[in-house]
């Protein structure tokens, strides 16, 4: 699901609109300690996924319903600490990054598990607490940085997900270069991916797959103008698939209070090697148009999946789905699926309540090929409210309520996921110490 994801587009726009520096970033280094940053983010989350129309949680043959429960429910708290050193001075700068994270469970037992907030033991019981650490070494020459170790990644073809209490963590090498104004180049190789509840560096494992062995990625983002940005990216995930991605994002300013934005995303995926996800041949694209008028934003989007399979991801990170209709529960990426979205956003700052925002959207998908040879259909409503404290001792403390209603016909329920209502309450407090 495309939630809590870093924005590659935003980073590219920032790079493209900055002035060409007289000196490189390395020339301006103040030193290993002097440029250090230390931050701690605390996140508390309650999540309830209530299944409908006869569906349930963990199968249990002793229950008349066939399930231990008709819903999943758990809650807990996490802390994520990140230290980023500066770079030593000189032609080549050296530095280190480190992370430490952990969770504690408030509520949620064996009969209500399954939301992905906590790791479960061999008996299916959620762990009371868990934690992991990691580090990376880095070097910088001019405006090019090489980092090796455990890190978060935000490429459209390899992206670590942060939709639960803790984020996924990748291990490998990433090179990012900003030598040319408006152009960012990147390349990397990753050999392990730790899940959101996996406390080691072990790769994410599927039911019938060994997990990630290696993923090679490359990408380029270029700001043609202040308002027009393009991205190309590609990946080669050993014994799974190869992917190519393109994004074009254009904003047309109308006046001080109005603008029109167009966002096009597309993937091409083809299996390779042992094809551990099965035979894949998919093209997925989306086009969104958003009209902003003061505090209001109205968005319409169309998404299309074609080929001999659905779009698949996961071994390359559960954030690797940069398309318009990837929302709270469904991604609308079924085989041959067509989907439409209508969305409305409201920023209450214009009405005297800065930090308060609302969002509502509806997505309908149909034309899905299913195993029963009956057309699959799905629908999802999302409603969200968020408030961020703007000043004082609790500045940046945020409260977020997310609610989704997902329904599909019988043909697609059997292939994808059961009907359910999803409710989440998220409280987050980021604190910059250095």
C-alpha positions as CSV (number, residue, x, y, z in Angstrom):
1,X,0.0,0.0,0.0
2,X,1.2,3.4,-0.8
3,X,1.1,5.0,2.6
4,X,3.6,7.0,4.7
5,X,6.0,6.8,1.7
6,X,8.8,9.2,1.0
7,X,8.2,11.3,-2.1
8,X,10.7,10.9,-4.9
9,X,8.9,13.6,-6.8
10,X,9.2,16.1,-3.9
11,X,12.9,15.4,-3.6
12,X,13.4,15.9,-7.3
13,X,11.5,19.2,-7.4
14,X,13.6,20.5,-4.5
15,X,16.8,19.5,-6.3
16,X,15.7,21.1,-9.6
17,X,14.7,24.4,-8.2
18,X,17.8,25.0,-6.1
19,X,20.5,27.3,-7.3
20,X,23.7,25.9,-8.7
21,X,26.1,25.9,-5.9
22,X,29.5,27.5,-6.2
23,X,31.0,24.8,-4.1
24,X,30.0,21.1,-3.8
25,X,28.4,19.6,-0.7
26,X,31.7,18.0,0.3
27,X,33.6,21.3,0.0
28,X,31.1,22.8,2.5
29,X,31.4,20.0,5.0
30,X,31.8,21.2,8.6
31,X,33.0,17.9,9.9
32,X,32.0,14.4,11.2
33,X,30.6,15.7,14.5
34,X,29.7,19.2,13.5
35,X,27.2,18.1,10.8
36,X,25.7,15.3,12.8
37,X,22.0,14.7,13.2
38,X,20.1,12.7,15.8
39,X,16.3,12.2,15.7
40,X,13.8,10.0,17.5
41,X,10.4,9.2,16.2
42,X,7.7,7.7,18.5
43,X,4.6,6.1,17.0
44,X,1.6,4.6,18.7
45,X,-0.9,2.7,16.6
46,X,-4.2,1.0,17.0
47,X,-5.5,-1.1,14.1
48,X,-8.7,-3.1,13.7
49,X,-9.6,-5.0,10.5
50,X,-13.2,-6.2,10.8
51,X,-14.1,-8.9,8.3
52,X,-17.5,-9.1,6.7
53,X,-19.7,-11.5,4.8
54,X,-18.6,-14.7,6.5
55,X,-14.8,-14.0,6.4
56,X,-12.6,-14.2,9.4
57,X,-9.1,-14.1,10.9
58,X,-7.0,-17.2,11.7
59,X,-8.7,-20.5,10.5
60,X,-9.9,-22.7,13.4
61,X,-11.9,-25.9,12.6
62,X,-13.2,-26.1,16.1
63,X,-15.2,-22.9,15.7
64,X,-18.6,-22.9,13.9
65,X,-17.5,-19.9,11.9
66,X,-14.3,-21.6,10.8
67,X,-12.2,-18.8,12.2
68,X,-10.8,-17.9,15.6
69,X,-12.3,-14.5,15.2
70,X,-14.1,-12.3,12.8
71,X,-11.6,-9.5,13.1
72,X,-8.0,-8.6,13.8
73,X,-7.1,-6.1,16.5
74,X,-3.9,-5.0,18.1
75,X,-2.1,-1.9,19.3
76,X,1.3,-0.9,20.4
77,X,4.1,1.7,20.4
78,X,7.4,2.0,18.6
79,X,10.5,4.1,18.8
80,X,12.9,4.7,16.0
81,X,16.2,6.5,16.6
82,X,18.4,7.6,13.7
83,X,21.9,9.0,13.9
84,X,23.5,10.5,10.8
85,X,27.0,11.8,11.1
86,X,28.4,14.5,9.0
87,X,31.3,13.9,6.6
88,X,34.9,14.4,7.4
89,X,36.6,17.3,5.6
90,X,38.8,16.8,2.6
91,X,38.4,15.6,-1.0
92,X,36.7,12.4,0.2
93,X,34.4,12.6,3.2
94,X,33.7,9.7,5.5
95,X,30.7,9.2,7.8
96,X,28.4,6.6,9.5
97,X,24.7,6.2,10.0
98,X,23.1,4.2,12.7
99,X,19.5,3.2,13.6
100,X,17.9,1.5,16.6
101,X,14.2,0.6,16.8
102,X,11.8,-1.3,18.9
103,X,8.2,-2.0,19.7
104,X,6.0,-2.8,22.7
105,X,2.6,-4.4,22.5
106,X,-0.3,-2.8,24.3
107,X,-3.0,-5.2,23.3
108,X,-3.9,-8.0,20.8
109,X,-3.6,-11.7,21.4
110,X,-3.3,-14.9,19.4
111,X,-7.0,-14.9,18.3
112,X,-6.8,-11.3,17.0
113,X,-3.3,-11.3,15.4
114,X,-2.5,-10.7,11.8
115,X,-2.4,-7.0,11.2
116,X,1.4,-7.0,10.8
117,X,2.2,-4.9,13.9
118,X,4.0,-7.7,15.8
119,X,6.0,-10.8,15.0
120,X,4.3,-14.0,16.2
121,X,6.0,-17.0,17.8
122,X,5.6,-20.7,16.7
123,X,2.3,-20.9,18.6
124,X,0.9,-17.9,16.8
125,X,1.1,-15.6,19.8
126,X,2.3,-12.0,19.2
127,X,5.6,-11.0,20.8
128,X,5.3,-8.5,23.7
129,X,8.4,-6.6,22.6
130,X,10.9,-6.7,19.8
131,X,13.8,-4.6,18.5
132,X,16.6,-4.3,16.0
133,X,19.6,-2.2,15.2
134,X,21.6,-1.4,12.1
135,X,24.3,0.8,10.7
136,X,25.9,2.0,7.5
137,X,29.2,3.5,6.4
138,X,29.2,6.3,3.8
139,X,31.6,8.4,1.8
140,X,31.1,11.5,-0.3
141,X,33.0,13.0,-3.2
142,X,31.8,16.3,-4.4
143,X,27.9,15.8,-4.6
144,X,28.0,12.0,-4.9
145,X,27.3,9.8,-1.9
146,X,28.0,6.1,-1.5
147,X,26.3,4.3,1.4
148,X,26.8,0.6,2.4
149,X,24.9,-1.1,5.2
150,X,21.3,-1.1,6.5
151,X,19.2,1.7,5.2
152,X,15.8,2.9,4.1
153,X,15.2,3.1,0.3
154,X,12.7,5.1,-1.6
155,X,13.2,4.1,-5.3
156,X,10.0,3.4,-7.2
157,X,11.5,0.0,-8.1
158,X,12.8,-0.9,-4.6
159,X,11.1,0.9,-1.7
160,X,11.0,0.0,2.0
161,X,7.5,0.3,3.5
162,X,6.6,2.2,6.7
163,X,2.9,1.5,7.1
164,X,3.0,-0.2,10.5
165,X,4.8,0.4,13.7
166,X,8.3,-0.1,12.3
167,X,9.7,0.3,8.7
168,X,11.3,-2.3,6.6
169,X,15.1,-2.1,6.4
170,X,17.2,-3.0,3.4
171,X,20.8,-4.0,3.4
172,X,23.2,-3.2,0.6
173,X,24.9,-0.4,-1.3
174,X,23.3,2.8,-2.7
175,X,25.0,5.5,-4.7
176,X,23.3,8.9,-5.2
177,X,24.7,11.6,-7.4
178,X,23.6,15.3,-7.7
179,X,26.5,16.6,-9.7
180,X,24.3,18.2,-12.4
181,X,21.8,20.8,-11.5
182,X,18.3,19.3,-11.6
183,X,19.5,15.8,-12.3
184,X,19.7,13.0,-9.6
185,X,21.2,9.7,-10.6
186,X,21.1,6.6,-8.4
187,X,22.2,3.0,-8.5
188,X,22.3,0.2,-5.9
189,X,22.5,-3.4,-5.0
190,X,20.6,-4.9,-2.1
191,X,21.0,-8.4,-0.7
192,X,18.7,-8.5,2.3
193,X,15.3,-7.0,3.3
194,X,14.1,-7.1,6.9
195,X,10.3,-7.0,7.2
196,X,8.4,-4.7,9.5
197,X,8.2,-7.4,12.2
198,X,11.4,-9.2,11.3
199,X,14.1,-8.3,13.9
200,X,17.1,-9.8,12.1
201,X,18.5,-8.8,8.7
202,X,16.8,-11.8,7.1
203,X,15.1,-11.3,3.8
204,X,11.4,-11.2,3.5
205,X,10.2,-14.8,2.9
206,X,7.1,-15.8,1.0
207,X,5.1,-19.0,1.6
208,X,7.0,-20.8,-1.2
209,X,9.9,-18.5,-1.9
210,X,13.4,-18.1,-0.3
211,X,13.2,-14.3,-0.1
212,X,15.5,-11.7,-1.6
213,X,18.9,-12.9,-2.8
214,X,19.9,-9.7,-4.7
215,X,18.3,-6.7,-6.4
216,X,20.1,-4.3,-8.7
217,X,18.5,-1.0,-9.2
218,X,19.2,2.2,-11.2
219,X,17.3,5.5,-11.6
220,X,17.4,9.0,-12.9
221,X,15.1,12.0,-12.0
222,X,15.4,15.2,-13.9
223,X,13.6,18.6,-13.4
224,X,13.0,19.9,-16.9
225,X,11.5,23.1,-15.4
226,X,10.4,24.2,-12.0
227,X,7.0,22.5,-12.7
228,X,7.9,19.5,-14.8
229,X,9.8,16.5,-13.4
230,X,10.5,13.1,-15.0
231,X,11.8,9.8,-13.5
232,X,13.1,6.6,-15.1
233,X,14.0,3.6,-13.0
234,X,14.8,-0.1,-13.5
235,X,15.4,-3.2,-11.3
236,X,16.7,-6.7,-11.7
237,X,15.6,-8.9,-8.8
238,X,17.5,-12.2,-9.0
239,X,15.2,-15.2,-9.9
240,X,12.1,-13.2,-9.6
241,X,11.6,-10.4,-12.2
242,X,12.8,-7.4,-14.0
243,X,11.0,-4.0,-13.7
244,X,11.0,-0.7,-15.6
245,X,9.3,2.4,-14.3
246,X,8.5,5.9,-15.7
247,X,7.0,8.9,-14.1
248,X,6.0,12.3,-15.5
249,X,4.7,15.0,-13.2
250,X,3.6,18.4,-14.4
251,X,2.0,21.3,-12.4
252,X,0.3,24.1,-14.3
253,X,0.0,27.3,-12.0
254,X,-3.2,29.2,-12.8
255,X,-2.9,32.0,-10.2
256,X,-1.9,32.4,-6.6
257,X,-4.7,30.1,-5.3
258,X,-5.2,27.7,-8.2
259,X,-3.1,25.0,-10.0
260,X,-3.6,21.9,-12.0
261,X,-1.3,18.9,-11.6
262,X,-0.9,15.8,-13.9
263,X,0.9,12.7,-12.6
264,X,1.6,9.7,-14.9
265,X,3.2,6.5,-13.5
266,X,3.9,3.2,-15.4
267,X,5.6,-0.2,-14.7
268,X,6.6,-3.0,-16.9
269,X,7.3,-6.4,-15.1
270,X,8.6,-9.6,-16.6
271,X,9.6,-12.8,-14.8
272,X,13.2,-14.1,-15.1
273,X,15.4,-17.0,-13.9
274,X,13.5,-19.4,-11.6
275,X,10.4,-17.1,-11.7
276,X,9.8,-17.6,-7.9
277,X,6.7,-15.5,-8.0
278,X,5.4,-17.5,-11.0
279,X,5.1,-16.4,-14.6
280,X,4.8,-12.6,-14.7
281,X,4.0,-10.4,-17.7
282,X,2.3,-7.2,-16.6
283,X,2.0,-3.6,-17.6
284,X,0.6,-1.2,-15.0
285,X,0.0,2.5,-15.5
286,X,-2.0,5.3,-13.9
287,X,-2.8,8.9,-14.7
288,X,-4.1,11.4,-12.1
289,X,-5.3,15.0,-12.5
290,X,-5.6,17.2,-9.5
291,X,-7.1,20.6,-9.4
292,X,-6.2,22.8,-6.3
293,X,-8.3,25.8,-5.4
294,X,-7.3,27.4,-2.1
295,X,-7.9,24.9,0.7
296,X,-9.6,22.4,-1.7
297,X,-8.1,19.8,-4.0
298,X,-10.1,17.6,-6.3
299,X,-8.4,14.5,-7.9
300,X,-9.6,12.1,-10.6
301,X,-7.4,9.1,-11.5
302,X,-7.6,6.2,-13.9
303,X,-5.4,3.0,-13.6
304,X,-5.0,0.1,-15.9
305,X,-3.3,-3.3,-15.5
306,X,-2.7,-5.4,-18.6
307,X,-0.9,-8.7,-19.5
308,X,-1.0,-12.3,-18.5
309,X,-0.7,-11.7,-14.7
310,X,-1.3,-9.1,-12.0
311,X,1.4,-6.7,-10.9
312,X,3.4,-8.2,-8.0
313,X,5.8,-6.8,-5.5
314,X,7.0,-7.5,-1.9
315,X,10.4,-9.2,-2.3
316,X,11.6,-5.8,-3.6
317,X,9.9,-3.9,-0.7
318,X,6.3,-3.5,0.2
319,X,6.4,0.2,-0.8
320,X,7.2,-0.6,-4.5
321,X,3.9,0.5,-5.9
322,X,4.0,4.1,-7.0
323,X,0.7,4.3,-8.8
324,X,-2.4,6.5,-8.1
325,X,-4.9,3.8,-7.0
326,X,-2.6,2.0,-4.5
327,X,-4.5,3.0,-1.3
328,X,-5.2,1.8,2.2
329,X,-6.2,-1.8,1.5
330,X,-6.2,-2.6,-2.2
331,X,-3.7,-1.6,-4.9
332,X,-6.2,-2.3,-7.7
333,X,-3.5,-4.2,-9.7
334,X,-5.4,-7.4,-10.6
335,X,-4.9,-9.1,-14.0
336,X,-6.5,-6.9,-16.7
337,X,-8.0,-4.6,-14.0
338,X,-9.4,-1.1,-14.8
339,X,-10.0,1.3,-11.9
340,X,-11.2,4.9,-11.4
341,X,-10.6,7.1,-8.4
342,X,-12.4,10.3,-7.2
343,X,-10.7,12.1,-4.2
344,X,-11.2,15.3,-2.2
345,X,-8.7,16.9,0.2
346,X,-9.4,19.9,2.5
347,X,-6.7,21.9,4.3
348,X,-8.3,23.7,7.2
349,X,-5.4,26.3,7.5
350,X,-7.4,28.6,5.3
351,X,-10.3,28.4,7.8
352,X,-8.2,29.3,10.8
353,X,-7.2,25.8,11.9
354,X,-3.6,25.2,10.7
355,X,-2.5,21.6,10.9
356,X,-5.9,20.1,10.4
357,X,-6.7,18.3,7.2
358,X,-9.3,15.9,5.8
359,X,-9.4,13.4,2.9
360,X,-12.0,11.2,1.3
361,X,-11.7,9.0,-1.8
362,X,-13.5,6.2,-3.6
363,X,-11.9,3.7,-6.0
364,X,-13.9,1.3,-8.2
365,X,-12.1,-1.6,-10.1
366,X,-13.6,-4.1,-12.5
367,X,-12.7,-6.2,-15.6
368,X,-10.5,-8.4,-13.4
369,X,-9.6,-11.9,-14.6
370,X,-10.1,-14.5,-11.9
371,X,-9.5,-18.2,-11.4
372,X,-13.3,-18.8,-11.7
373,X,-13.4,-17.1,-15.1
374,X,-15.9,-14.7,-13.7
375,X,-15.3,-10.9,-13.9
376,X,-13.8,-9.7,-10.6
377,X,-14.9,-6.3,-9.1
378,X,-13.8,-4.4,-6.1
379,X,-14.5,-1.0,-4.4
380,X,-12.9,0.9,-1.6
381,X,-13.8,4.0,0.4
382,X,-11.1,5.8,2.4
383,X,-11.7,8.6,5.0
384,X,-8.8,10.3,6.8
385,X,-8.4,13.1,9.4
386,X,-5.1,14.4,10.6
387,X,-4.0,17.1,13.0
388,X,-0.5,18.3,13.6
389,X,0.3,20.6,16.5
390,X,2.0,23.7,15.1
391,X,3.8,25.2,18.0
392,X,4.8,24.8,21.6
393,X,6.5,22.0,23.5
394,X,4.5,19.4,21.5
395,X,5.2,20.9,18.1
396,X,4.9,18.3,15.3
397,X,3.0,15.9,17.4
398,X,0.3,14.4,15.1
399,X,-2.9,12.5,15.4
400,X,-4.2,10.6,12.4
401,X,-7.4,8.6,12.0
402,X,-7.7,6.4,8.9
403,X,-10.8,4.4,8.0
404,X,-11.4,2.2,4.9
405,X,-14.4,0.1,3.7
406,X,-13.4,-2.6,1.2
407,X,-15.9,-4.8,-0.8
408,X,-15.4,-7.2,-3.7
409,X,-17.6,-9.6,-5.5
410,X,-17.4,-13.4,-4.7
411,X,-15.1,-14.0,-7.7
412,X,-12.4,-11.6,-6.5
413,X,-12.9,-12.3,-2.7
414,X,-11.7,-15.8,-3.4
415,X,-8.5,-14.6,-5.2
416,X,-7.5,-11.5,-3.3
417,X,-8.8,-10.5,0.1
418,X,-12.0,-10.7,2.1
419,X,-14.5,-7.8,2.6
420,X,-13.5,-5.8,5.6
421,X,-13.6,-2.5,7.4
422,X,-10.2,-1.2,8.4
423,X,-9.8,1.4,11.2
424,X,-6.4,2.8,12.3
425,X,-5.5,5.5,14.9
426,X,-1.9,6.7,14.7
427,X,-0.2,9.1,17.0
428,X,3.3,10.2,16.0
429,X,5.9,12.5,17.6
430,X,9.1,13.2,15.7
431,X,11.8,14.8,17.8
432,X,15.0,16.3,16.4
433,X,17.7,16.2,19.1
434,X,20.7,17.4,17.1
